[in-house]
Each structure stands twice: as C-alpha cells, then as structure tokens.
Amino acid sequence: MCGIVGYVGRKPVANLLIEGLKRLEYRGYDSAGIAVVTEKGLKVGRSVGRVRVLEELVQTTGGFEGFLGIAHTRWATHGSPSERNAHPHRGTSRKGDTIAVVHNGIIENYVALKKYLTDKGHVFESETDTEVLAKLIAELYDGNLEHAVQSALREVTGAYAIAVISDHEPHTLVCARKGSPLIIGIAENAYVIASDPSAIIAHTTQVLTLDDYQVARLCAGAADRASGEPWAVEFRTTTIDNVPVSRDVQELELDLQQIELGGYDHFMLKEIMEQPESIRNCLRGRIDQREAKVVLGGLNKLVRDLVRAKRFLLTAQGTAYHAGLIGEYLLQDLAKIPAQCEYASEFRYRNPIIEDGTVAVAVSQSGETADTLAALREAKERGATAIGVVNVVGSTIARDTDAGVYLHVGPEIGVASTKAFVGQVTVLTLIALYLGKRRFLSDDVVRAYLTELEKMPEHIRRVLEHSDMIHDSVARHVHRNNWLFLGRGYNYPVALEGALKLKEISYIHAEGMPAAEMKHGPIALIDEGMPVVFVATRGSQYDKVISNIQEVRARGGRVLAVATEGDDHIHQYADAVFPVPDVPEPLQPIVTVIPLQLVAYHAAVLRGLDVDKPRNLAKSVTVE
Ligand code: F6R
C-alpha cells in the first residue's frame, strides 16, 4: 500500500528519499513522487511506474538540491495511476506560499471539502482526495505550518498518515496520523519519517510513534544557512487541538540485514527458505518441557478470562484468515473451546452478536489491515476481550488489543505472505495448548505436542530440500491456467492458502476447497491435464482423500500430492508427490503449506513474473 518517507536535516535529501522509497517498494504501488524545498522554492517530481523511473527523472531534470523533503509511493484508490494523481499534492496559500503533502489513507469527506475550496478559488488538477488536504492546509496557512495542519485535520474525517512541508519554512517537517501507520526516526542532527520502519533503519534505531489524532513538528536547521552553524534540532508533539503530548523514544528492533535479500533472487524465496529459523525464533522461550507448559507472557494478565471463555472469534483477511481457520480447528480440538473464524470485512457489517465470555482474536502480519482493525474495534465495543496475533511490534492492532502474542518471525517483505502464515499457525497452536493445558489436556499429551513443535524447524528444513523437485513438477504443468487445491480437516485451510499463493503471484486461476466439496459442482471443471493439488497426508481422513484423488484421475486430472514421507501407496495415484515429515494432525499445516508456497513461487518464476511485485497487490491493505 502507499508509502511515505520524509527528511529534514543536514544531508542532501533527494537521493536519501529515493533510497527510502526503494525500501518501501515491496508494499506495492503504481506511481511515485518527491518534493524538496530548494533555494528556488518547492521542486516536485512525479512519475508513473517504478521508483527507478522517478530516480531517473530527478537525475535528468536536476534542481532537487535541498535538505527538507517528502516522498511517496502511491497505490491508486481515488483516481487512476497517473502522474497528476501521484503525490506530493500542492496547495497555494493566500500569501503565495506553496504547501506539499503526501498522504496514506482516505479522506472520507473530500467531496464537501473540495466544493468549499473550489468556492474559495482553488483549482484542482487531480482526482485525488489528498489534493483536497493540500489545498485545505494552504487555505488555512498563515505562516505556521503546524497550526495549519492541526486546523485542517480538525475538518477532516477519514484515515491518514501525512507529511507536510512548505517553501516558507525550510527547516520544518510536520506529520500526523490517524488510522495509518507513521514512525518518526531521530537521527543525528536530523529527523527521518516513514510509514514503515524499513525506510528508517538505515538512519537510526531511535524512534517515536504517534497515536491517532496526533501531530509532530520536526525542525532541523541553522539560523545561518550559509555557514550551517549553529545547528539545532527540536521536535514537538501535540494533538490536533494543539494540546502538547509527550511521546517516549523507543528502540527499533530490526536490523538492516533482515530487510535485505542476502543472496536470494526474491524476498519471497528468502522468506520461504528462512522458515526453519523464523519458526525457531517464534518458539523461543515459549516451550517449557519440564513443566509441560506453554509460556506466553503476553497473555498472563488475561489468563483467567481466556480459560473461562465461552467462545473464541478469530478475525482476519487473506492469508491471515486461512491461519485463523486453522486456529478455529486448533482451539476446538486441543482446548475444547467453541471457536469460529470470520472475514473481518464481513464480521463488521453484519451486526454481530457478542455474548459474554467472547474472546476476539485479530490475526494479522502487519497489524495495520484496515478491515481487521475495524472488526477488532467492533468486537471490543460490543464487550469482547481482544487479543492479537500480530507480527509487527507496536503496530496499531497490537496496540489496540488487551493482550497478545507476537509472531517474532522477523520482517516480512515479500508481498505474498509465507513465513508469517507459518508463524500465525504456530502461535495459534501455542495458544490452544496454553489453554488446553489449563482446561483438560494431560501433561503427557501437552508434552507430546511440545516435543513435536520443537522439531518443526528441522521438519520444515527437510521439506525445503525438495524445492528443486517441486520446481521440475511445476514446470510440467505451469502452462495450465486453472488449478484446484483440495484438502480435508486441518488441511482444508492449507488448500485455500495454496490456491491464494498461486493466484496472487503467478496469475494462474486457482481455487481451494474441502476435498469432498469437489463432487458438489467443481468436479465439472476437471478435464484432461488439469492440475489438482491434494494435501493427502496420513491422518483420520486419508482414505477419503485417496478416494477423491481417484475421482480426479478418472476424469483425466493431473494429481500433485503433498504426502507423508514413506507413503509409497500414494505414488500409484499421483503424477508428483511432495513428501513432508509425519507429524500429528493438528500440527500438519505447519509442514504441508511449505510445498504449496514453493509451487506458487516456482510457477511465478517459470512464467517470468516479478514475484516480489505482483500486479495490483499491496503488502499491507490499510483501506477498507
Ligand atoms: C497474501 C497476503 C494477504 C494478507 C492480508 C492480511 O499473501 O499477504 O492476503 O494476508 O492482506 O494482511 P495482514 O496479515 O497484514 O493483516
């Protein structure tokens, strides 16, 4: 989704902002832009397509020399991807000062504001809601940018993270947020802001975050620009009503290496391959074998409510929703608590009934997904206890919950979620065992599961060894435009996830469903050569899955089966077999999803597609 970078300080700003935008490319975007306060006024450059196109524009046109600037990657919502719709947007004050704004989010009352501003004589060049904000700030500007931003935001409804500069105040960057993420880095003699920590980490690990409706004024500069001395930096944080608020400086837990490719061709492949390590990190310190218990410090304060809960309601979108579906099975199976997983976007608008004793669980990698956040707030308002299963530390969902468990799988840069899914399923397994042990599971049973969980990093490593074989099998079918993914029980959500992975990065149409459902209609799709991927591991429904495989074979379909190591029987029915270690059924999704991630990755590469920048997709969907 859209990305923001801003800087005020001692270094020339243009290249620094472009480097920041490159770090945000993974989030998905369609156009980019930059504004710099120069000695000759405000210089703006915008372009459609990749950040490198903007970089070329900045280099070839020149004139972007300055020490204060903002930049943006845009993912179109209002108005098509075009140069004139790209940010920064500008407004001109009555005294002729120019204001530039970059914005993530949506201004919901932009139609009324646009009419008001048009009547005041402002002329709009774009179809965006952001330009309304730029013009509104300009209309209210009388020489104090911070006050103009505060006043404008009091008129606005919607969601925003914004960064604003003016050619009249060459040392001042003002930013604010409501509902969209924004981080302020405190660097040496400078401030750098961004919508995502990956654009900050090269400059500093000292950061501030803002709460909703808060504004920061960041100043860095010298009274005498020519000599550059004495240099002064200061910041001030307020509410949009100009009430001062104090914010603590925090240490960013991220290192540069974690967000670089490290020799892999794509972030997605890197993140698939590093899953043994990321799951080891996710489990670290959480398994106490001696006491046969799960240690989840983040839930301790709510443990009584959670153990007595009458119902768990899991809510999420996309891949996180598939993890939530597995959570539903785990909580019912291991903790014997009624559980249900719902799309956050649907839950919110169906006037949900929340009985006493309901625990709402928001599952999210980014912790910023707008639908998931809104559903969580809705559930809380109706009386649910809210917990988060989130990867990004300090994200909005993490902060909005009563308690939670972080995934600790490290930053996920690849647009297609892989290691976060496995982290989400692992954490949900830990939560189910944490509650199961306190409800009715014997120590022996808990200990047996914990022993198996500790082996997961090694199990995943063994599955990853088959990457080349999976590549060769996929190569035989990659020209086919329709695929099915089928599984039963715990592996039904895994089938959904396999289909989502394939369609989002290879653009092959794929559907996932419970294997038995195929007979109720979709079997009509199967023809000679159609690839059908079965998750067919040994377990309570193995024989039934084998029958489903035979039904597909009888109609000419090509079967690719994820199967248990040592299952020789299945080879007679399948064109390709992807082996996974033999693990208890509730833990199977952690290993069975790995071959499906590799199927999707290899299919996309074989089709010559840009795996890390799939068309139309954004890493974090912060609009509803
Ligand atoms: C698919 C994918 C998306 C996300 C979904 C929720 O690979 O990444 O489907 O899972 O947008 O995102 P988070 O987990 O950040 O809430």
Boltz pocket constraint, residues with backbone or C-beta under 6 A from the ligand:
constraints:
  - pocket:
      binder: B
      contacts: [[A, 317], [A, 318], [A, 319], [A, 320], [A, 321], [A, 363], [A, 364], [A, 365], [A, 366], [A, 367], [A, 368], [A, 369], [A, 372], [A, 415], [A, 416], [A, 417], [A, 418], [A, 500], [A, 501], [A, 504], [A, 618], [A, 619], [A, 620], [A, 621]]
      max_distance: 6.0
